[in-house]
């Protein structure tokens, strides 16, 4: 029988007669390799090609990361994204931003578009934004949750997708946010 635990005392309590084998911690390189195995799709070449399409622009990288975080980590899914951002005719950042918008669930699109009523680089109070979304009818009822709670989830998803930038966070959630001028 093999017993595994992170607590040495548990192992010793199970059988005092045996010597517990203690595993070493991973090196930084091993941690990176494990992270890549879990976080990146099997086809690393596709991943490198996707990153190359960002042209070194941080906004492109974070928006694509937000998009890819919602995709299955299988080569065919990431290859579809690569194909869509490999289009011609527009600058790369525009292609990436349009793809990220197109990938939004239908219920988030009006919420995102509504951010256009605020001035560029303006700090938007999250509470006010949530109330406006609810008042405009953009938020869908979800079970027994209050509409404001659902709207908070909408805002968090837009932040997670890097479509909205978090400005300030309070102890209970987002206090203010803003939209990047490119978006």
C-alpha positions in Angstrom: 0.0 0.0 0.0 1.2 3.5 -0.9 0.2 6.5 1.2 0.9 10.0 -0.1 0.6 13.1 2.0 2.1 16.6 2.3 2.1 16.2 6.0 5.0 14.1 7.4 3.1 13.6 10.7 0.3 11.8 8.9 2.7 9.4 7.2 4.4 8.6 10.5 1.1 8.1 12.3 0.0 5.6 9.6 3.0 3.3 10.3 5.8 4.1 12.7 7.8 1.2 11.5 8.6 2.5 8.1 10.8 5.3 6.9 8.8 8.0 5.1 10.2 9.1 1.7 10.2 12.8 1.4 10.0 14.2 -2.1 12.0 17.3 -3.1 10.5 20.5 -4.4 10.5 21.3 -8.1 13.2 23.6 -9.5 12.1 26.7 -11.3 12.7 25.0 -14.7 10.6 22.0 -13.6 7.9 24.3 -12.4 7.9 26.1 -15.7 7.7 22.8 -17.7 4.8 21.6 -15.5 3.0 24.9 -15.9 3.5 24.8 -19.7 2.1 21.2 -19.8 -1.0 22.3 -18.0 -1.5 25.8 -19.3 -0.5 25.5 -23.0 -1.9 23.2 -25.7 0.0 20.3 -26.9 1.2 22.1 -30.0 3.6 24.7 -28.6 4.4 25.8 -32.2 0.9 27.1 -32.6 1.2 28.9 -29.3 4.4 30.6 -30.4 2.8 31.6 -33.7 -0.1 33.1 -31.8 2.2 35.1 -29.6 4.2 36.3 -32.6 1.0 37.7 -34.1 0.8 40.1 -31.2 3.7 42.0 -32.6 5.1 42.7 -29.1 2.0 44.7 -28.1 1.0 44.1 -24.5 -2.7 44.9 -25.1 -2.8 42.3 -27.9 -1.1 39.7 -25.6 -3.5 40.2 -22.6 -6.6 40.3 -24.8 -5.6 37.2 -26.6 -4.8 35.6 -23.3 -8.3 36.5 -22.1 -9.7 34.9 -25.2 -7.6 31.7 -25.1 -8.3 31.2 -21.4 -11.9 30.4 -22.4 -10.9 27.9 -25.1 -10.1 24.2 -24.7 -6.4 23.6 -24.6 -6.4 21.4 -27.6 -4.4 22.1 -30.8 -7.5 22.4 -33.1 -9.1 25.2 -31.0 -5.9 27.2 -30.8 -5.2 26.6 -34.5 -8.7 28.1 -35.3 -7.7 31.2 -33.3 -4.3 31.4 -35.1 -6.1 31.2 -38.5 -8.6 33.9 -37.5 -5.8 36.3 -36.4 -3.7 35.6 -39.5 -6.0 37.6 -41.7 -4.8 40.4 -44.0 -6.1 43.9 -44.6 -6.2 45.3 -41.0 -3.5 46.0 -38.5 -3.0 43.0 -36.2 -4.3 44.7 -33.0 -7.6 45.4 -34.7 -8.0 41.8 -35.8 -7.3 40.6 -32.3 -9.7 43.0 -30.7 -12.5 42.2 -33.2 -11.9 38.4 -32.6 -12.1 39.0 -28.8 -15.3 40.9 -29.2 -16.8 38.3 -31.5 -15.9 35.6 -29.0 -17.9 37.3 -26.2 -21.1 35.5 -25.1 -24.2 37.3 -26.6 -25.2 38.6 -23.1 -21.9 40.4 -22.6 -21.8 42.2 -25.9 -24.3 45.0 -25.1 -22.6 45.5 -21.7 -19.3 45.9 -23.4 -20.7 48.2 -26.0 -22.4 50.4 -23.4 -18.9 51.3 -22.0 -18.6 53.5 -25.1 -20.8 56.1 -23.4 -17.9 56.8 -20.9 -15.0 59.1 -21.9 -11.7 57.5 -22.9 -9.5 56.5 -20.0 -12.3 57.6 -17.6 -12.5 55.7 -14.2 -15.9 54.1 -14.2 -17.4 53.4 -10.8 -18.4 49.7 -10.9 -21.5 50.2 -8.8 -22.8 52.9 -11.1 -22.0 50.8 -14.2 -23.8 47.7 -12.7 -26.9 49.8 -11.9 -26.9 51.2 -15.5 -26.6 47.7 -17.0 -29.5 46.5 -14.9 -31.6 49.6 -15.7 -31.0 49.2 -19.4 -32.1 45.6 -19.3 -28.7 44.1 -20.3 -28.6 41.7 -17.4 -30.5 38.4 -17.5 -32.1 36.9 -14.5 -30.1 33.9 -13.2 -31.9 31.7 -10.7 -32.5 33.4 -7.4 -29.6 35.8 -7.7 -30.1 39.5 -7.6 -29.6 41.2 -10.9 -26.7 43.3 -9.4 -24.9 40.0 -8.5 -25.2 38.7 -12.1 -24.0 42.1 -13.4 -21.0 41.9 -11.1 -20.2 38.5 -12.7 -20.5 40.1 -16.1 -18.0 42.8 -15.2 -15.6 40.3 -13.7 -15.7 38.2 -16.9 -15.0 41.3 -19.0 -12.1 42.0 -16.7 -10.9 38.4 -16.9 -11.0 38.6 -20.7 -9.0 41.8 -20.5 -11.7 43.7 -22.4 -12.1 46.0 -19.4 -9.2 47.1 -17.2 -9.5 47.0 -13.4 -8.6 50.3 -11.9 -9.3 49.8 -8.2 -10.5 46.9 -6.2 -12.2 47.1 -2.8 -12.4 44.3 -0.3 -15.6 42.9 -1.9 -14.9 43.4 -5.6 -14.2 45.9 -8.3 -14.5 49.5 -7.2 -13.6 51.2 -10.5 -12.7 50.1 -14.0 -11.8 51.6 -17.3 -11.8 50.7 -21.0 -8.6 50.9 -23.0 -8.6 53.6 -25.6 -8.0 51.0 -28.3 -11.1 49.1 -27.3 
